[in-house]
């Protein structure tokens, strides 16, 4: 659903640019302005129109589903921008230029109006078919969930969702089998298992705030999902003013865990990953060939090291690395590599400090398993000093909300290597969670630049620093 909104915004921008190109071809425009002036005005009007759409008429699904609203929004933007520009020209340059600017409003309306109408028709078909509906899971078989389901399934809800089920940790004898036709499918563990194979957009916790321990435990269990997590509010659930509240089907909700990045930003990051990985693989292919030959000549065993790692939403994948240890078929990877490890080969002593052994992971990026930048992927059920890392580092599961990366914020701050103790594990996790909270394309580029320095001067080119995130 969010991706459809981003596509609709892109269509609006294309419409404004096409309208400007069409406007530039009208003879009256060239009679009023020079060629350079006309191009600058077309670009300025397109930018102003885009800002107007973002502020006043963004393509929300609820408005696109209502054809009159979709048409009204398509008329509002060219009228408002056109009238504003005409008034400014009348005040500054006189009436001889106003007719040319009025033509821009007509051109924009002629292109934007049918496109918005088509988007509206597609949105209605998408909701009817189900592929455009938001997929919601509800936690708690309670009266609150019954009220929410009634509102979501009501005929007055402009954005009817697909409710995948209700999940409740009570045993089967203490919970109903269904509520308003929505089945109670199991406990929170069942919800997490379902999220690994099906798309999930929103998790609604329908529990009263006086059950704060249960709410917190639920958040801990589902924090690795890419879905947004909210808690339902009603008369008994009043949140303080200033909290991040919103409304869903007329029901107030409090946002507990937001999506790590907007769909549009996720598409941009994926596109950047693919382009950079393809370029890097092409540039470093000679280095890879030489390294692979050196590995083959030095010791027996496969050139590539493959190992199951945990990726986005907890889904396992096979990570690829150049083998830097003596081949051991029984090695599960849980032991990790320590300083002066006798298992490291002579070639590995060169490849590991320069990060050349990580280059095959560019293939993982092209396959969609990994990203160029993100939290480093770990093996399943990782132990830190004999304890599960989830117990050692609170919030660790949230790392699975994005694709793991070849490099990350922790790694370029000197926090690479085996999780040897509790303090180190918590520090790495804190850096990973800070990255999720402050993510941007610019931050990814900064991390990639610092990674290039690490490759040139070794993994310890940047020492770990105990600064607050915003001070880094």
N, C-alpha and C positions, 0 to 999 in steps of 0.2 A: 504493500500500500504506500509506504513512504517512498519507495523507488518510483512509483507511478507519479507521485507529486513532483519528484525531481525531473522526470521526463517531461511532464507538463510545463514546468518552469523553463526547461531547455527549448521546448517548442515555442513558448511565448517569446523568448529572446530571439529565436530564428525568425519569427514573424515580424518583430520590430526591425531587424536588420534587412529583411526582404522588403518591407514597406519603405525603408530608407532608400534602398536601391531603385525601387520602382519610382519613388518620388524624384530621385535625381534625373530620371529620364523624361520628366514632364517639361515641355518647352517653357511654360510659364515660370518655372523655377529658374531656368538659365537667363530669362529676361530680367528677373529680379535680383539675382545674385551671381557673383563670379563662380567659376567651377570650384575653386578652393573654399570659398564661403559656403557653397551649397553642401560640400562634403563635410565640412566641420559642423554645420547646422544639423545635418542628417545624423552624424555620430552623436552630437549632443542631445538631440531629441530621442534617439534610441536609448541612450543612457538614462535620461530623465524618465522615459516610459518604463524602463526596467525597474528603476527605483520605486516608481509609483505602483507597479504590479506587486513588488515585494512588500510594500507597506500597506496598500489598500485593497488589493485584489489578488492575493496569492491563490493558486489553484488548489484549494483544499477539497478533499474528496466529497465532503458534505455539500459544498456549493456546486461542484461539478455534477453531482447526481441530480441536482435541481436545474433543469434546462433554463428556466427564466433567470436564475441567478447567474448561470454561466454566460448568458447573453448580456445581462446587465453589466457584469464585470468587463466583458469584451468591449462594451460601449463606453464604460467609464474612463478607461485609461486614455484612449485617443482624444476624447472630449476634454478631459481635464488638462492634459498636457498641451493639446492644441490651443485651447482657450487661454491658458496661462501664457504661452509663448506669443500668441497674437496680441494680448494685452500689453506685454512687455515691448513688443515691436511698435505698437501704436504710440506708446509713451515715448519711446526713444528715437524712432526713425520715421514714423508716419504711416499712413494707410496703404502706400503703394506696395508694401511687402506682405501685408496681412493675408491677401488672397493666396499667395504662394504657400504660406504656412498652413492655411486652412486645408489645402490639398493634402498635406501630410496626414491630417486627421482622417480624411476620407480614405487615403491609401492604407493607413494602419487599420482602420475599421474593416475595410474590404478583405484584409488578409487575416486579422486576428479573430474576427467574429466567426467565420466558418471553422477555423481551427479549434476554437474553444467549443463550438457545437459538436465537432467530431470527438474531441476529448470527453465531452459529457456523455455522448452515446456509448463510447468505449467503456467509460467508467460504469455506466449502468449495466452494460453487458457483463463486465468483469465481476461486479458484485453479484449479479444474478447467477453467473457460472461458478462463482466461488473463489476464483484465483486472485481477485482483488480484495477479498475480505481479510481483515485482521484476524489472526489466529490467537485466541486467548485461552489461557489455562487459569482456573480458579482454585485457590488453596483454601480449604475450609468448607465443610458441608454444614453451613450455619444458616440462620435466618437472614443474615446479611448477604450471603451468596444468593439466596432465593430472591431477595429484592433486586439484586444486581441483574440476575438472569432475566427476571421479568422485564426490567427496563431495557436490557440489551435486545431482547426478542420482540419488544413492542413495535407496533406498526409506525409509531412516530419517531423511531430512531433512524436518522438518515444514513447511518453507517452500520448496518447490521454485520456483526462479526461471525466467525466460525468459532464456537466454543468447543475446544477439543476435549474438555472433560473437567471434572472436579476431583481434587486430590486431597486426601485427609489421612493423617498419620494414625488415627484411631483404628482399632481392629474392625473387621467387617460387621460384627454384631452390634457395634455402637454407632454406626453411620448408615445413612439411607443408601439405597442402591442407585437412586437418581433424584434429581430436583428439576421440576418442570421439563422433564424429558432429557435432561443432560445427565449422562451416567457418571457415577462416582467410580473412577477407574483404578484407584489404588492410593498408595502413599506417595510422599515426596520423592522417594527413590525411584518409583515408577515414572513420575514426571520427568526426572532427570534422564532416565533411560529413553523415554519417548523423545526428548529434545535432541538426542544424538542422531535420530533418524528422520525427524520431521521438523519443519520450520515452525518456530514459535516466536510471536511478536511481542506478547505481553503476558506477564504473570500478575494476577490480582490476588492479593492476600485479603480474604474476607474474614478477618478475625478482629475482635474488639481490641483496643489498645491496652486494656488491662491484662491481656495475654501477651505482654511485651516479650517475654522469654520465648514463647512459641514463634512470635513474629521474627525475632532475631535469629532463632535457630533455622527458620525457613529461609531467611535471607542468606545465611551462611551456606545452606545446602544448594541454593540455586544461583549463587553469585557468579558462577562461571558461565551461565547461559548468556547468549547475546541479546536476549529479550530484555525489555524494560520491566522493572519490578515496582509495583505500587501497592499501597495498602488502602483499602476502602474506608471512607469516612462517612459517618452518619451522626445522629444525635449523641451517641455514646463515644464516638471517635472524633474529638475536636482537636485539630492541630494548631499549634501556636501561629500567630500572624507572622508573615515573612517567610514561612516555609514554602517549599516548591510544590504548590498544589495546582491541580488542574481539574477539569470536569470530563467525565466519561458517561455518556448517555444520561446527562443531567445529574449524575452522582459525583460528588467531590471525591478525589483521590489524592493521596500524598505520595510523591515520587521518592522511592528509597534507593533504587539503582537505575541509573539512566543507561541508555544504549551508549557504547563506547564512542561511536561516531555516527553522524548522520549518513543516510544512504548515499547522498550525493558525494560526501567526502570519502566514503568507503569505495565508491566507484573510481574516484580520482586516485586514491591510494593504490587500488588494484591496477589501474592503468599505468601508473608510475612504476609500480613493481615490475610489471611485465616488460616495459620498455627498458628499464635499467638492467634487469636481469639478462635480457637478450643481448644488450650492448656489452655488458660485462663478460658474459660467456664467450662472445666473439673475440673480445680484446684479450682475455686471459687464456684462451684455448691453447696457445703455444706453451704457456707455463704449466697448464694442466697436463699436456702431453709429456713434457719433460719430467714432471713429478711422478706421473704414472709409470714411466719407463724406469725411473730410479727405484721405485718401490718394487717393481717386478724383479729387478736385478739384485736387490739386496736380500730379500727374504721371501720364502714361499708363502702362498696364501693369496686371497683375492686382493685386487687393487683398491676396490671400493669397500668401505665399511658401511653396512646397512644395519639399522637398528630401529625397532618400534619406538616411537615417541608420541607424546600426547599433543594434539593440535587444537584447533579452535573447536569450542563446544565439547571438548573432551574426546574428540574423535582421533583414533590412532592413525599414524601414517609411518612410512618407512623413510627415515632420514638418511641422506647420502653424505659420506665424508671420505676423504682419502685415508687409507689405513696408515696409522702412525705407530701402531703397536705390533709386536710379534703376534702372529695369528693364533688365536685360542678359541676353538669352536664352543667351549663351555662358558665363555665370558658373556655375562648378561648385561654388562654395562652399569650395574648398580654400584660397583666398587669405586668407579671414577679413577681419574689419573692424578696422582700426587706429584709434588716436586721431586725431581731426580728418580722418577719411576723407572725401574729396571726393564719394564716391558716396552718402553719407547725405543724404537729403532733409531739408527743413526740418521736416516733420512727424516724420520719423524721429529728429531731434534731441530731440524731446519724448518720443516713445514709448520709445526705447531706455533712457534713464536711469531711467525709472519702471517698466520691465519690462512696460508695457502690450502691447508687441509679442509677448510670450510667451503672452498670454491664449488664443489659438486652440488652444494645446496642451492645454487642458482637454478638447477634443474627442478628442485622442489618448489622454488618460487614460480617457475613457468608452469608447473603442474597444478598450482593453486594450493598446495599444502602449506606453504610458508610465505612470509613477506620479507622484503629486504630489511625492514626494521620492525622490531617487536620483542616481547619477552622471549628469551631462549627456551626452546622446547626441552622438556625433561622426560625421563623414563617414567613409566607408570609406577605408582606406589613407591616413590622415592623416599628413602630414609635419610634422616640427618641425625647422626650419633645414635642410631638405633630406633629413632622415633619417626613416625610419618611426618612429612614436611607440613601437611595441613595443620597438625597440632603445634608445630614449632613456630610457623609463620602465619598469624591470623590474616585472613584476606587472600591467601595464596590462590584459592580457586578462581578469583576474578581474573587472573592472567589468561584464562582460557576464553575470555570474551572476544579476543582478537586472534588473528593468525600469528603463530610464533615467528620470530625473525632470525635472520642470519646474524644480525647484530642488534644491540639494544642499548638503552640508556645505562643500565647497570654495567655492561661490558666496557663501554667507553669511559667509565669512571673507575676502572681498575678492578671491578667485581666480577672477574671471570675465573673459572676453575671449579673444582669439586666443592659441593656443599659440605664442608668439613665440620662446622659447628653451628650452634643455634644462632649466635650473633650474626655470623656471615649470612646465613639463610634469611634472617629477618631483614638484613640490610639490602640484599638483592631483591627480595620481594617488595620492600618499600620503594625502591627505585622503579621497579616494574609497574607498581600501582600508580606512582606519580606520573609515569609516562602515559598510562591510560587516562588519567585525569586531565593532563595538559596537552594531549595529542594535537598536532597540527602538521601540515605538509612541511612547513618551515622547520619544525623540530626534527622531522625525519631527515631533512637535508643536513641539518647540523650534525646529527648522529652519524650519518654517512661520511661527512667530511672528517669527523674525529676518528672514525674507523679507518679511513685512509691513512691517518697519522699512525694509528696503532699498527697497521700492516707494515709501515716503513720502519718504525722504531721499536716494535715489539708490543706485546699485550699489556705491559705495565707502563706504557707511555703516559697514561693518565692514572694517577693514584686515586683511590677511593677517598672521597671527601665527605665530611659530616656537616654539610650545609643543608639548610632548608631548600625545598625544590625551587622556589622563586628566586633564591639567591644564586642558583647555579648558572 
